[in-house]
Amino acid sequence: MVGNTFYTRREFRKGYYIIDLKDYKRQYNVGFNDAGEKVVGIRFYCSTSHFDWKHERVVVKDGGNCYFQAGINITKKESVFFYVNGIG
């Protein structure tokens, strides 16, 4: 397709873009970066039936907005990254 023709015809579904944190389980990983600053990594999961997320570190590929990660630099009080998984 040329230009934005393809995208103007696609149906917009608000649910694809909204993440409600109360619907997600979380894993936290605390560490320090090379500058000695405290950094917290957080993994979010909307579906946990196929792995033991309470006892194992889980890495998921794909899955769309059902799985995403965020990093926060606690020392600087700023976001380091935010990544929503792709759709496989």
C-alpha positions in Angstrom: 0.0 0.0 0.0 1.1 3.5 -0.7 1.0 6.2 2.1 -1.3 5.6 5.0 -4.1 3.9 3.0 -3.7 0.6 4.8 -3.8 2.1 8.3 -6.8 4.4 7.7 -8.9 1.3 6.9 -7.9 -0.7 10.0 -10.4 -0.8 12.8 -9.1 0.9 16.0 -9.6 -1.2 19.1 -8.9 0.7 22.3 -8.2 -2.6 24.2 -5.1 -3.2 22.1 -3.5 -0.1 23.5 -4.6 0.0 27.2 -2.7 -1.8 29.9 -4.6 -2.1 33.2 -1.9 -3.0 35.8 -4.4 -4.7 38.2 -4.8 -7.5 35.6 -1.1 -8.4 35.7 1.2 -10.6 37.9 4.7 -9.1 38.4 8.3 -10.2 38.9 10.8 -7.7 40.3 14.6 -7.8 39.8 16.7 -5.4 41.7 20.3 -4.6 40.8 22.9 -1.9 40.2 24.1 -0.5 36.9 27.7 0.3 36.0 27.5 3.7 37.7 26.4 2.0 41.0 22.8 3.3 40.7 20.0 1.1 41.9 17.8 -0.2 39.1 14.6 -2.3 39.3 13.4 -4.4 36.4 9.8 -5.5 36.3 8.2 -8.2 34.2 4.4 -8.1 33.8 2.3 -11.2 32.9 -1.5 -11.4 32.2 -1.4 -15.2 31.8 0.7 -17.3 34.2 -1.0 -20.7 34.0 1.8 -22.3 31.9 4.8 -21.4 34.2 5.7 -21.1 37.8 6.1 -17.3 38.0 6.3 -17.2 41.8 9.4 -19.4 42.0 11.2 -19.1 38.6 12.5 -16.1 36.6 10.3 -16.1 33.5 11.2 -14.7 30.1 8.4 -14.7 27.4 8.8 -14.0 23.7 5.9 -12.6 21.8 2.4 -12.6 23.4 1.6 -8.9 22.7 0.5 -6.7 25.5 -0.1 -9.7 27.7 3.6 -9.6 28.5 5.7 -6.5 28.9 8.8 -5.2 30.8 9.8 -1.9 32.5 13.0 -0.7 34.1 13.3 2.1 36.6 16.4 3.8 37.9 15.6 4.3 41.6 18.6 6.5 42.2 17.7 9.0 39.5 13.9 8.4 39.8 13.5 7.9 36.0 12.4 5.3 33.6 15.1 3.3 31.9 13.0 1.3 29.5 9.5 0.1 28.7 8.9 -2.7 26.2 5.7 -4.4 25.2 6.2 -7.9 23.6 5.4 -8.3 19.9 2.7 -10.5 18.5 4.2 -13.8 17.2 
